Amino acid sequence: MGRIMQVLRGGTLALESTNRPKVRAAEEIPSCSLGFKKQVQTFWQGSPCDSWFTEEAPGTAAFYQTLDEHRYTVHPSLHKAVCFEKTRGLRVLEIGCGCGSEAERFARAGAHYTAVDLTNAAVSITQRRFQLAGLKGRFVQGDAENLPFGDDSFDLVYSHGVLHHTPDTARTIREVHRVLGPGGRAKIMLYYRDSFNYQVNLRVVRRLRAQMLRTQAGLKVAKMIWHEPEEELKRHAELIKQDPGSYLDMQNMLNRNTDGPDNPLSQVFSRESAAEMFHQFQNVKTEVMFWNPNWLPGVGKLLPHAIEEKLASRWGWHLWIHAQKRNLEFTAQWTTAQTKGLETRVLAEALAN
């Protein structure tokens, strides 16, 4: 990670000053949320998403190539979920750009791409990717709970595995709705509460593993079973020894066993809670994807692909929400119907009295 910070400090990855999106006045956010969000920002500033999956020098062509190879091997259904080829000419906003894997695909497909991320690290690493590839895009450091863009600015808002890391996810969905133009679409991935990972792996298996990590022998066995970096396992062991009760708290189990032992916040959502957050949208659809073979140590990698796909569609970790902002005509009709309904109820109540 020190190499990444060295690249960022080099001054070669400054944000673009041209074609900046229209900036809107920031709304007030509670101070408690800001303090929590600062922890989230600090964590991801030091660990841009996926950057830990390569040993190549940050900001080099090999760095991005190896990250993409890993990402699309682990997430083979991502292209199908996003449909990059259908974004030509669209104004696309990605919330949480990581190291820019999807960013490049949007740009190559002909989208007018904008990235916004809470950290300068992700924005800079993604912009560097675009510089190397000769691609055009806009890059903004900003908060998903208070997007720095005007109303109706985009045709598509995309976010993969990001919005469950912010304290007020529901607020980010309202912001997504606001910046989308009439008829615009949202494609958002959140962690799924009713997944095998959450209900079995985190609630049961990882709690049992925590007991193993109390001893050096148990740590070695855990490394053989789960094939995780020894440094991460040792960090888990430290946290367990510091405060066993706190470590085993379900919220902390979720935080520390999703994106690293020092991850300050992760959240999970059901289909119902996701639908509630997207109540302003129409044509809301959900689907579940992504199965990690390591959730079944010893046998997970032996499962046929067809069985793995079935497990992913029912018990997968990624809950995708596809939704559309109502177009102006539909919104006007809906508002009129609501108004007439209210007038009818008021008149009925008046006559009853």
N, C-alpha and C positions, 0 to 999 in steps of 0.2 A: 504494500500500500504506500510505502514511502516513496517508491518510484513514481506513483501516480501524482502524489502531492508535489514532487519535484517538477514534474511536467507542468502542472498547473501554475506553480510559482514562476515558471520560466517566462511568463508573460506573452506567450505566443498564442494563447487560446482565449483572448479577450472576446467578450460578447460582441455580436454584430451591432453596429450603430445605424445601419441603414435598414429600411423597410421594417422598422419596429412596429409591432401591433399597436393599435389605439389603446392608450392606457386610461383606465377609469379610476375614480377616486376609491380608495380603500375603505371598506366598512370596518367598524370597530369589532374586534375579536376579544373575548374575555381574556384577562391576563393569565388566568390559570391554564387556559388552552395554549396560550403563547409560550408559557414556560415549558409545558410538556412537548410542544412542537419543536422547541429549541433542542431538546434531547434527540428527537427524531432526526432533525436536520444534521446535528453533529455526527450521529451514527452513520447516516448515509453519505455525508460529506467524506468520511474516511473510507467508505466501502461502496462505491458506485455499483449498482446492481449487476451481477454476473462477473465483475472484474476479477473475482477470486478464482475463476475457472481457467485462467491462463497464466503462464510464466513469461509470456512475451512482454517486451518493453511497452508500457502504455503509450498510446498515441501513434504506434507504428501500424503498418498495414497488416503485419502478422498478428498483432494484438487483436484487431477487429475480426480477422479471418478465423482465428481459433475460437473466439467467443461465439461467432455465428455458427460454426460447425457444432459446437457443444449445444448451443441453445436449440437449434432446430433438429438435433438428434433427440434431445430430451423432450422437446415439445413438437412432435411431428404434425400435430393437428392445428398448429397456430396459423399457418397459411390459409387453411380452410375456414377458420373462425373469422379471420380478418378480411379476406378477399381483397388483397392489395391491388389486384388487376382492375378492380372496379372503382378505384379512387382517382383516376385520371381527371384533372381539371377541378377536383374538389378542394375546398379549403379545409385542411385537416389539422386538428390540434391533438398532440399527444401529451397527456399529463403524466409526467414521470418518464423521462426518456432513457434512463439507465446509461448504457454505453452505445445506444443508437442503432441496435440491430433492426428494429422495425422502422425507425426513422429513415434509414437508407432505402428500405423496400418501398415505403410510401413515396419517397422522392423519385426513385427510379421508375415507379409506376406512373409518374406524371402528376402527382398531387402537389398542391401548394402547401408545403409542410411548415408547421410551427411547433416548436417544442417548448414546454414549460416544465421546470423542475424546481423543487425546493432548494436544491444544492447547486452551487457553482461547479462542483466537480463533474456532475452528470452533464450539465449544459456544455461545459468546456470540452469534455471528452467526445460528446456527440458532434459538436461543431468541428472539432479536429477531424473526425471521420469524414464529414462533408468536404472539408478542405482537401483531404487526400483524394477523395473520389470525384472532385470537381462538381459537386452537387450544390443546389441552392436551397436555403431554408432560413427560417427565423428562429432565434434562440433567446429565451427569456428565463431569468431566474424569478420564480414567483410561487405563491401559495395556492394550492388547489382549493382551499376553503375561501379564497378571495381572489379569484382569477383576474389578472390585470388586463382584461380585454373588454371591449364594448359589447353590448347586446347584439345578438344575431350575427356574430363574427365568423362562424364556421359552419360547414356542411356536415362534418364528421368529427366527433370527439372520441378518441381512443385512449384507453388506459389499461395496462396489463400488470396486475399485481402491485398496485401502488396505493389506491385509495383506502385500503384497509389498514394502512400505516399512519393515517392522520386521525387526530382525536375525534373530529366531527365529520364522519363520512357522509351523513345525510346532507350536511351543508354543501359538501363538494358536488353532490348530485344536483342540488338546486342551482349551483353555479354552472354545471354542465348544461342544464336546461336553458339557463339564461343566455349563455354565449352561443348556443346553437340557433341557426336561422330556422324559420318555419319549415317543417318537413325534414329538418336535419336529423341525423342519426347518431346514437351513442352505442359504443361497443366497450363494455367495461368488464374486467375480470376481478372478482373478489374471492377471498378464501371461503370455502364452503363448510358451514357448521355441521351438516349431516354427512360428512365424509368419513371414510375409513380412517384417514389420518387423524382427524380430530377426535372422533368417538372411540377409536380403538388404540391407534398408535400413541397419541398424546395422553389420553386418559389412563391407559393401562400400561402399554409396553414401555414408554419412556419413563414412567414413574418407577417401574421395576428396574429399568436400566440405571436410574439414579442411585439405587442401592448398590449396584455393581461398581459404580464409579467412586465409591468411598475408599476402595483399596487399589493398590497398584496392580495387583493381579487381575482384579475385575476390570480395570481400565484397559489392560492388554486384551482381555477377552472381548470387551466391547468393540475395540478397534478391529478385531478379526471378524466380528459378526456384521458390524455396520459400515466398515471401511470408510470411516470419517477421519479427517485430519487429526493427528494426535494432539496438536495444539488446542483445537476446539474441545476435544474431550477433556483435556486437562483444565481448561477454563470452566467447563461444566462442573468438574470435580471441585474446583475452588469455590464456586458459587454454592454448591451443595453444603460444603463444610462451613461456609460463612453463616448460612441461615437455611437449614434443611426445610423448615416449615414454609418459608417464603418461596423457596425453589419449587416446592411441590404444589403451591397454589396454582389452580388451573389457568388463570390469566398469565402467570409467569411461565408455566409450561408452554403455553401457546407462544408467548413472546420469544423465549429462549430456544425453542426447538423448531422455529420456522426459518428465520434468516440470520442465525448466528446467536451464540450465547449472550451477547450484550445488546441484542436488538431490544429497544425500549418499548415497542408497541406493535402488536398485530391484533387484528379482530377477525371474527368469523361471522358469516351471515347465512341465513336460511333463504330458501326461495321466497317465503312469505315476507321476511323482513326486507329483502331486496325489492320485491314488488311494491311494498309500502313506500320505500324511498323514491321509487320511480313513478309515483302516482300521477305526476303531472304529464307523463308521456302516454303515448298510445302505442299499440302493437308491441307491448312488452313481452319478450320471450326469454326464457332461461334455458341453459343447457349446462351439463356438468362434464368436465374433461380432466385429463391428466391423472395417470396412475404411476406411482413410483415403486419399482420392483423391490426396493430396499425396505418397504413396509412389511414384507414377508421374507425375513432373512432365511437364506438357504434355498428357498423354493421360488421366490419371486421372479428370478431371472430365467426360470425353467418353464414358466407359463407360456402357452401358445399365444400368439398375438391376438387372435380372435377373443380369447378369454380375457386378456388384459383390456381390450377395448370395451368389453361388457362391464368389467369392473369399473373402468374409468367413467362410463356413462351413468352408472348408478352410485358409486361410492367415491368418485374422483374428488380431487382437492380444489379444483378451479371451477367456480361458479361464474359462467358468462351471462351477462345481461345485455340483450339487444333491444333497443328501444328507439322510438321515433318521436320527435317533437311535433305536436299538432300543427298542421298548416293553418294559415290565416282564415281560410274559409271555414274549416272545421271548428276552429277556436271560436269564431263569431257565432256559428250555429249553436255550439255547446253553451256559450255564454248566454245567448238569447233564451235557450231552453231552460237554463238554470234560473234566469231572471223570471221567466213566465211561471216556472214552477213555484218560485218564492212568492210571486204576486198571487197565485192561486191559493197557496196556503194561508197567506195573510188575509185574503178576502174570506176564505172559509172560516178562519178563526173569528173574524169580525162579525160574520153572520151568526156564528154560534153563540156569540156573546150578546 
